[in-house]
């Protein structure tokens, strides 16, 4: 009988560590609901001790999610663990994930602790975490660069203290598949009580080998949990991509012989949701979830697919959710149909006032755009929630003029802490003029690092989704705006980013 492979999703924790990818509580809840709909086994909802915002998000997710295990990361100290336990209190099934660095480099340079001190702290942390739950995960940070003898010593001890999952972390993406898998196998063979815990892999993609390393950890090392993120989102070059490992194991079941609980039809909806919320676009040639993943341009390929689909397709697009992108609503659709579609998409609006506001936005969009797609609904609700959560700056209206041979100009009206401000500006193009107009009033002094435009659906009447990435005083934030008018979407995105800079929420980002 095939073994079960546990899928541990850390989009809401490690994925959020991508510069500019921070999410609001409501956005995290929407992603958590989608992960549960996809039947992810474990959802790492955040790092409770990092900020009050993370704490509240984990607590809210813990109260809502029923089928998946909800997990919080914590450093190996009592304060972090107690904070995680408090945030996880409402959860039906909870896990505390505690970690400490074990490589000589990290212990000396970062922790400034001796191996013996790290050993004792790890044991005490797991012992303390057991007071709150029996589901304890322990990670030796930078495990792939750690001394094998020391790893054997510390992991044996934490399993004795009650750790039920051991996560072998390739924190800096240093691993090579055969070496990484062999090192994990060595640990399992040498540690006497290794069979008392489930072994997990957590790989970063710095050398482009996160998925390969994770699968080697499973096949060579005997791991039965993979830690991953939607779209491979994560710090630096990202993490192991959930969609890639899941479809690799499912498509090549003849080789892996592992069972998965994932509903793969929810993969593409999850990818699109995370992309729209974070503003991190998915590259067209991305495996499984990229726009070109199932496209065939070569005449030879097209001919083969027409004759027999499996000549060039090893997966079916509709199996992973591509066929779900149907027209669902139009301008004649009523409020109940709209509300039902929100529920199907996993969008939970807490009050009738919020539903009514979203419905009004939908009707306004339907007057401007004939066909409303799922992605349009997700974008307009995200836009509405984003503006209400941090509305120090709020878009009101825009007028712009652009003509060949003349310098483009824009007039923008937006509110600053509830008071309307009107401003004007010129620029090299209408978007530049709009940003200059906003800056004439906001005076943020932020540096624009990225301006990106994507069509939410197909056709020239599609809503445009704009991402603006701003940096100031060492902070990097993303703002996302959507509208059929690209210039309006740009103004919304810029104001969204300014709101995040204004919120000044500082977070600790332990890397794992």
DOTOR-737705 format. One line per 3 residues: number of its first residue (from 1); for each residue x negated, z, y of C-alpha. Coordinates in pm, 1 decimal. Layout:
// residues N
NUM = X Z Y  ...;
This chain:
// residues 512
1 = 0.0 0.0 0.0  -139.7 -98.7 340.7  -253.2 171.8 584.2;
4 = -76.4 231.4 915.1  -277.0 141.1 1226.5  -185.3 368.0 1518.6;
7 = -167.5 198.7 1859.6  -264.9 434.0 2141.3  -191.5 282.7 2482.2;
10 = -386.7 410.2 2781.9  -265.4 165.2 3049.0  -125.3 452.7 3254.6;
13 = -451.9 647.5 3241.7  -759.9 433.4 3179.4  -589.6 113.8 3297.4;
16 = -505.6 279.9 3627.3  -876.2 337.6 3688.1  -916.5 -29.3 3781.9;
19 = -997.0 -29.2 4156.0  -664.8 -75.5 4334.6  -446.9 -41.2 4023.8;
22 = -299.2 300.2 4105.5  74.4 322.4 4036.4  360.1 530.3 4173.2;
25 = 553.2 773.0 3955.3  851.3 536.4 3927.2  623.4 247.5 3833.6;
28 = 457.8 456.3 3563.6  797.7 554.7 3424.9  901.8 189.0 3404.5;
31 = 583.7 98.5 3217.1  623.4 399.7 2985.6  979.0 290.8 2901.1;
34 = 852.8 -58.1 2819.9  575.9 84.3 2599.1  833.5 290.0 2412.9;
37 = 1053.6 -18.9 2376.8  748.7 -194.2 2226.7  720.0 101.3 1983.8;
40 = 371.5 206.7 2089.9  273.8 509.3 1880.4  98.2 711.9 2153.1;
43 = 129.8 676.9 2530.9  -152.5 834.0 2729.9  48.9 901.1 3043.8;
46 = -236.5 1014.6 3266.5  -485.6 1286.7 3349.0  -279.4 1586.0 3458.9;
49 = -558.4 1768.5 3642.9  -658.2 1462.9 3847.7  -387.2 1497.6 4111.2;
52 = -40.1 1635.2 4173.3  87.7 1277.6 4147.8  -57.1 1234.0 3799.2;
55 = 80.9 1572.4 3693.8  432.6 1487.1 3812.2  418.9 1142.8 3649.1;
58 = 319.0 1289.2 3310.6  589.1 1554.0 3338.2  855.6 1293.9 3420.2;
61 = 744.3 1064.4 3138.3  738.4 1359.0 2896.2  1103.4 1430.5 2975.5;
64 = 1212.5 1069.0 2923.6  1013.1 936.7 2626.6  1152.9 1037.1 2287.9;
67 = 1009.3 801.6 2025.5  639.9 782.0 2122.9  389.2 1066.7 2140.7;
70 = 308.1 1147.3 2506.4  -53.6 1236.2 2574.0  -251.0 1376.0 2867.1;
73 = -626.4 1355.5 2906.0  -823.1 1666.5 2998.7  -1183.7 1760.3 3038.6;
76 = -1311.6 2027.6 2804.2  -1220.5 2326.2 3020.8  -932.2 2572.8 3026.5;
79 = -798.2 2465.1 3366.3  -760.2 2099.0 3269.8  -611.3 2184.1 2930.9;
82 = -358.5 2428.4 3075.9  -259.2 2172.4 3336.7  -211.7 1908.5 3066.1;
85 = -2.8 2145.7 2857.0  220.0 2226.7 3154.0  276.5 1859.3 3231.9;
88 = 353.0 1782.0 2866.2  592.2 2075.1 2822.2  913.6 1863.5 2827.1;
91 = 781.7 1615.6 2566.2  947.9 1587.6 2225.8  608.0 1497.5 2076.8;
94 = 293.5 1582.9 2271.0  -83.0 1545.3 2241.4  -369.0 1693.9 2440.6;
97 = -673.0 1465.9 2454.1  -985.7 1653.8 2554.4  -1334.4 1513.0 2594.7;
100 = -1692.9 1594.0 2687.4  -2002.7 1375.1 2714.8  -2240.5 1386.6 2419.4;
103 = -2515.5 1133.6 2496.0  -2852.1 1274.5 2606.9  -2829.1 1074.2 2928.5;
106 = -2484.3 1206.6 3022.5  -2557.5 1565.0 2921.1  -2875.9 1578.1 3126.6;
109 = -2790.4 1367.9 3430.0  -2415.1 1415.6 3466.8  -2320.4 1746.5 3307.0;
112 = -2656.5 1916.4 3351.5  -2589.1 2100.7 3028.1  -2791.6 2153.0 2711.0;
115 = -2661.2 2018.6 2378.3  -2589.0 2375.6 2268.3  -2377.4 2435.5 2578.3;
118 = -2185.1 2113.6 2520.8  -2133.2 2210.5 2156.8  -1986.7 2549.8 2249.0;
121 = -1767.7 2409.2 2524.9  -1621.7 2144.4 2294.0  -1532.8 2405.6 2031.2;
124 = -1373.4 2639.0 2286.0  -1176.4 2353.8 2443.5  -1018.7 2246.9 2114.8;
127 = -952.2 2609.4 2021.0  -774.1 2666.3 2353.4  -576.4 2340.7 2332.2;
130 = -442.0 2448.4 1991.3  -252.3 2726.1 2169.4  -22.4 2458.3 2314.8;
133 = 13.5 2194.4 2042.4  -107.8 2106.2 1694.5  -177.6 1745.0 1799.7;
136 = -527.9 1754.8 1948.8  -754.9 1458.4 2008.8  -1124.9 1505.1 2081.9;
139 = -1355.1 1239.5 2225.5  -1733.8 1250.5 2250.1  -1775.9 1054.1 2573.0;
142 = -2048.4 787.8 2554.7  -2037.1 838.1 2179.9  -2194.6 502.2 2097.1;
145 = -2513.2 606.5 2282.2  -2520.2 959.3 2139.1  -2753.6 1101.3 1874.8;
148 = -2591.9 1074.8 1531.3  -2710.6 1418.9 1418.6  -2562.6 1584.2 1726.8;
151 = -2237.3 1391.2 1687.2  -2210.0 1509.2 1326.2  -2262.6 1867.6 1434.2;
154 = -2012.3 1868.1 1720.8  -1741.1 1665.2 1545.8  -1752.2 1882.3 1232.8;
157 = -1707.8 2186.4 1455.4  -1410.9 2052.4 1655.8  -1232.9 1944.1 1337.3;
160 = -1276.0 2300.8 1206.7  -1122.0 2423.3 1532.9  -817.3 2203.5 1478.1;
163 = -882.3 1857.4 1625.8  -655.2 1615.5 1438.8  -784.8 1289.5 1591.6;
166 = -1149.4 1204.0 1660.3  -1199.1 924.3 1910.2  -1535.4 744.5 1898.2;
169 = -1578.5 623.4 2256.0  -1787.2 322.7 2355.7  -1760.5 432.9 2717.5;
172 = -1987.3 178.1 2882.2  -1923.0 -118.5 2653.0  -2268.8 -93.0 2495.7;
175 = -2156.1 -141.7 2137.5  -2211.9 -443.4 1915.9  -1946.4 -487.7 1644.0;
178 = -2159.1 -442.5 1331.5  -2364.2 -156.1 1480.3  -2060.4 17.9 1629.9;
181 = -1862.5 -6.1 1306.1  -2160.6 108.5 1097.4  -2224.0 407.8 1323.8;
184 = -1863.0 516.7 1285.9  -1883.6 476.5 909.5  -2202.4 687.3 902.8;
187 = -2026.4 965.9 1092.3  -1732.3 966.5 854.3  -1963.9 968.8 550.8;
190 = -2189.4 1247.3 679.1  -1930.9 1486.9 824.8  -1794.1 1702.8 540.4;
193 = -1444.8 1748.2 687.6  -1408.2 1396.9 833.0  -1105.4 1335.5 610.8;
196 = -917.0 1611.2 793.4  -878.3 1395.0 1106.0  -765.2 1045.4 1197.5;
199 = -1049.8 843.5 1345.9  -996.0 638.5 1657.1  -1184.8 375.5 1859.3;
202 = -1195.2 338.8 2237.0  -1399.2 42.4 2357.6  -1477.6 -100.7 2699.7;
205 = -1528.2 -469.6 2762.4  -1851.7 -480.0 2965.8  -2011.1 -730.4 2726.3;
208 = -1682.2 -896.2 2631.6  -1675.5 -729.1 2290.3  -1411.1 -455.5 2326.9;
211 = -1162.9 -617.5 2088.2  -1436.0 -713.6 1839.4  -1584.9 -363.6 1849.5;
214 = -1243.1 -202.4 1800.2  -1165.1 -420.0 1499.1  -1512.9 -353.5 1354.8;
217 = -1446.2 17.0 1398.3  -1131.8 -28.9 1192.6  -1271.3 -251.7 917.5;
220 = -1628.5 -119.3 887.6  -1586.3 233.5 1021.6  -1247.3 317.0 876.0;
223 = -1074.5 401.3 1204.6  -696.0 406.8 1193.7  -621.1 432.3 1564.0;
226 = -708.5 182.4 1838.3  -699.8 283.0 2204.1  -609.9 -9.3 2426.4;
229 = -433.5 -126.2 2742.4  -185.5 -396.3 2837.0  -371.1 -709.2 2956.0;
232 = -701.9 -531.2 2885.8  -659.9 -350.8 3219.9  -924.8 -89.2 3292.5;
235 = -1233.0 20.3 3478.0  -1509.4 -234.9 3538.6  -1454.5 -521.5 3288.7;
238 = -1154.3 -347.3 3135.1  -1056.7 -203.2 2798.5  -955.7 -335.6 2459.5;
241 = -646.7 -555.3 2512.4  -344.9 -428.1 2320.0  -194.3 -774.2 2280.6;
244 = -515.7 -909.7 2127.3  -579.1 -638.3 1867.2  -213.3 -622.3 1769.6;
247 = -182.0 -997.0 1719.5  -520.0 -1017.6 1544.7  -415.4 -754.3 1290.3;
250 = -70.3 -906.7 1246.5  -179.8 -1271.2 1228.4  -468.2 -1196.6 989.6;
253 = -286.4 -941.9 777.2  -446.1 -1111.7 477.3  -780.0 -972.2 597.2;
256 = -692.9 -644.8 770.1  -414.1 -535.2 530.6  -280.2 -288.5 786.9;
259 = 74.1 -201.0 890.9  179.7 -195.8 1256.5  487.2 -39.5 1411.6;
262 = 474.2 -256.9 1725.4  770.1 -474.4 1827.9  566.2 -780.3 1921.7;
265 = 860.7 -946.9 2099.7  800.3 -695.6 2382.0  435.8 -793.7 2437.8;
268 = 490.4 -1062.3 2703.6  751.9 -856.8 2896.0  504.6 -565.4 2899.8;
271 = 224.6 -791.8 3019.4  435.0 -931.2 3303.0  558.4 -588.5 3408.0;
274 = 206.4 -442.6 3427.4  78.7 -749.6 3610.4  355.3 -734.9 3871.3;
277 = 325.2 -360.8 3928.8  -54.1 -353.1 3959.3  -102.6 -691.3 4124.6;
280 = -362.4 -785.4 3862.9  -272.5 -1140.8 3766.6  -321.8 -1256.2 3407.5;
283 = -564.0 -1546.3 3377.4  -394.7 -1861.1 3241.0  -625.2 -1888.2 2938.7;
286 = -585.9 -1521.6 2839.8  -515.2 -1484.3 2469.0  -149.4 -1421.9 2373.1;
289 = -14.4 -1347.3 2723.2  -180.4 -1615.6 2938.4  35.3 -1900.3 3072.4;
292 = -169.0 -2151.2 2871.0  -190.9 -1945.6 2551.9  55.9 -2175.0 2374.2;
295 = 8.1 -2491.5 2584.0  -134.6 -2809.4 2432.1  -291.3 -3066.5 2665.0;
298 = -494.8 -3269.6 2415.7  -310.7 -3570.7 2276.3  -444.3 -3498.0 1928.2;
301 = -318.4 -3138.8 1948.1  21.2 -3244.0 2083.0  62.3 -3498.9 1804.2;
304 = -32.7 -3240.9 1542.3  207.0 -2976.5 1675.3  493.8 -3226.3 1686.3;
307 = 432.9 -3316.1 1322.3  373.9 -2962.3 1197.4  361.2 -2666.2 1432.1;
310 = 104.6 -2469.7 1233.5  -156.3 -2746.1 1265.4  -266.0 -2594.9 1596.3;
313 = -53.2 -2280.6 1640.0  -141.2 -1967.9 1445.9  124.4 -1763.8 1630.5;
316 = 468.2 -1850.5 1763.9  521.4 -1813.2 2137.5  873.6 -1677.2 2090.7;
319 = 748.5 -1403.2 1855.2  550.9 -1233.7 2133.0  828.4 -1266.6 2390.1;
322 = 775.7 -1598.3 2566.9  1120.9 -1726.4 2473.2  1282.2 -1429.2 2645.3;
325 = 1221.0 -1578.5 2989.7  1574.0 -1711.2 3037.2  1795.1 -1745.8 3342.6;
328 = 2010.6 -1435.2 3332.9  2201.0 -1405.7 3658.9  2317.8 -1604.1 3959.5;
331 = 2491.4 -1551.7 4293.7  2833.2 -1510.2 4124.8  2711.3 -1232.9 3893.9;
334 = 2874.6 -896.7 3951.6  2734.2 -548.6 3997.3  2802.9 -443.1 3636.6;
337 = 2618.7 -744.2 3496.7  2327.4 -667.9 3727.9  2325.6 -300.9 3626.6;
340 = 2336.3 -392.8 3256.2  2040.8 -629.1 3300.8  1842.1 -355.2 3474.8;
343 = 1898.9 -132.6 3171.9  1791.5 -409.3 2932.5  1472.1 -454.6 3134.2;
346 = 1399.8 -81.3 3118.9  1452.2 -29.3 3491.5  1616.4 308.4 3543.6;
349 = 1746.9 369.1 3895.3  1838.4 732.6 3940.5  2135.3 710.8 4177.4;
352 = 2427.4 484.2 4262.7  2274.6 447.3 4608.9  1958.0 299.5 4457.2;
355 = 2158.8 67.3 4233.0  2368.9 -49.6 4528.1  2057.1 -111.5 4739.2;
358 = 1896.6 -310.1 4458.2  2217.3 -507.5 4405.8  2230.5 -596.2 4775.1;
361 = 1870.5 -720.4 4753.1  1969.3 -923.0 4447.6  2262.8 -1085.1 4629.5;
364 = 2039.8 -1168.5 4926.5  1789.3 -1330.3 4690.8  2066.5 -1518.0 4507.3;
367 = 2179.3 -1670.4 4838.4  1829.0 -1811.6 4884.5  1743.1 -1892.5 4521.2;
370 = 1991.8 -2052.7 4279.4  1852.8 -1923.6 3949.7  1748.4 -1560.6 3906.3;
373 = 1503.1 -1485.2 3626.3  1406.1 -1152.8 3469.6  1076.8 -1164.1 3661.1;
376 = 1268.0 -1199.9 3990.2  1470.3 -887.8 3915.6  1159.8 -689.1 3821.8;
379 = 986.2 -801.8 4141.1  1270.9 -721.0 4378.6  1327.7 -374.8 4229.2;
382 = 952.9 -304.9 4234.9  939.7 -417.0 4597.5  1233.7 -192.3 4689.2;
385 = 1098.2 113.4 4505.2  751.3 63.8 4649.4  881.7 51.4 5006.1;
388 = 1093.5 363.7 4960.4  826.9 573.8 4789.2  561.7 538.7 5058.0;
391 = 743.9 401.7 5359.7  523.8 511.4 5647.6  501.7 137.8 5712.7;
394 = 810.9 -71.0 5632.0  867.7 -441.8 5680.7  1165.8 -541.7 5898.7;
397 = 1136.0 -907.8 6000.8  895.7 -1191.3 6069.4  889.1 -1515.2 6266.5;
400 = 596.6 -1753.9 6246.9  504.4 -2094.4 6385.7  259.1 -2333.5 6227.0;
403 = 204.5 -2691.7 6338.6  -74.6 -2940.6 6280.0  -319.5 -2930.4 6570.2;
406 = -196.2 -2594.5 6702.3  -315.1 -2241.4 6629.5  -61.4 -2067.1 6402.8;
409 = 115.6 -1762.2 6546.0  335.1 -1486.3 6405.6  566.2 -1218.6 6539.2;
412 = 623.4 -922.5 6307.8  861.9 -630.0 6333.7  787.8 -331.0 6112.0;
415 = 851.4 40.7 6127.0  578.8 302.4 6160.8  699.6 642.7 6042.6;
418 = 1058.8 538.6 6113.8  996.6 385.6 6457.2  1013.3 8.7 6496.2;
421 = 714.6 -174.7 6639.2  701.4 -538.4 6743.5  372.3 -725.8 6748.3;
424 = 230.3 -1076.0 6771.5  -88.8 -1242.7 6657.9  -267.0 -1571.2 6602.6;
427 = -493.4 -1682.6 6321.6  -641.4 -1963.0 6117.0  -313.9 -1991.6 5925.8;
430 = 29.0 -1823.5 5922.5  -85.7 -1548.5 5683.0  -395.2 -1474.4 5891.9;
433 = -177.4 -1465.4 6204.6  64.4 -1224.8 6033.5  -213.3 -988.2 5923.3;
436 = -368.2 -997.7 6271.5  -29.8 -914.7 6424.4  19.3 -614.9 6193.1;
439 = -334.7 -491.5 6258.1  -279.5 -506.0 6634.2  -33.9 -216.4 6585.7;
442 = -155.4 -44.7 6267.5  -524.8 -47.3 6367.7  -623.4 50.5 6012.3;
445 = -974.6 -93.4 6026.8  -946.2 -174.0 5655.0  -1146.6 -453.3 5494.3;
448 = -950.8 -721.8 5309.0  -1117.3 -772.9 4970.4  -861.7 -995.0 4800.7;
451 = -571.9 -1220.0 4894.5  -396.5 -1367.8 4592.0  -74.4 -1568.4 4557.7;
454 = 113.2 -1628.6 4232.7  448.0 -1789.1 4160.9  670.1 -1539.4 3980.6;
457 = 859.5 -1812.8 3797.6  844.0 -2192.9 3797.5  945.3 -2448.5 4060.4;
460 = 904.7 -2465.8 4436.1  1193.5 -2226.6 4496.5  1015.4 -1954.5 4299.3;
463 = 946.5 -1623.3 4463.9  584.7 -1588.1 4564.1  402.6 -1272.2 4463.7;
466 = 117.5 -1179.1 4694.2  -153.3 -922.8 4625.5  -365.7 -780.9 4906.4;
469 = -660.4 -556.6 4816.5  -790.3 -336.9 5098.4  -1090.7 -107.3 5120.2;
472 = -1155.6 176.5 5361.4  -1388.3 476.5 5345.8  -1467.7 416.9 4980.2;
475 = -1104.8 381.3 4872.1  -972.3 56.6 4725.6  -598.3 -9.5 4703.4;
478 = -373.6 -299.3 4604.4  -53.8 -390.4 4783.6  199.4 -625.7 4626.7;
481 = 485.0 -809.3 4796.6  736.6 -1063.4 4670.3  959.8 -1306.5 4856.7;
484 = 1057.4 -1675.2 4842.7  873.2 -1702.0 5176.2  500.9 -1664.3 5105.6;
487 = 426.5 -1543.1 5458.8  691.2 -1269.7 5432.4  553.7 -1174.1 5089.2;
490 = 207.3 -1150.4 5249.5  334.3 -918.7 5523.4  502.2 -696.3 5263.2;
493 = 186.0 -688.7 5052.0  -32.2 -592.7 5347.8  204.5 -315.1 5454.3;
496 = 224.1 -195.0 5093.0  -154.6 -163.2 5082.5  -156.9 18.8 5417.6;
499 = 98.4 265.5 5277.7  -131.4 344.5 4986.8  -425.1 396.9 5221.5;
502 = -208.1 622.6 5435.9  -99.3 833.0 5136.4  -461.5 950.1 5092.8;
505 = -404.5 1060.1 4734.3  -746.1 1144.5 4595.3  -786.7 1127.7 4218.4;
508 = -1054.2 1227.1 3974.5  -1133.8 946.4 3736.0  -1310.1 1065.4 3422.6;
511 = -1431.9 761.7 3238.6  -1381.0 743.8 2864.6;
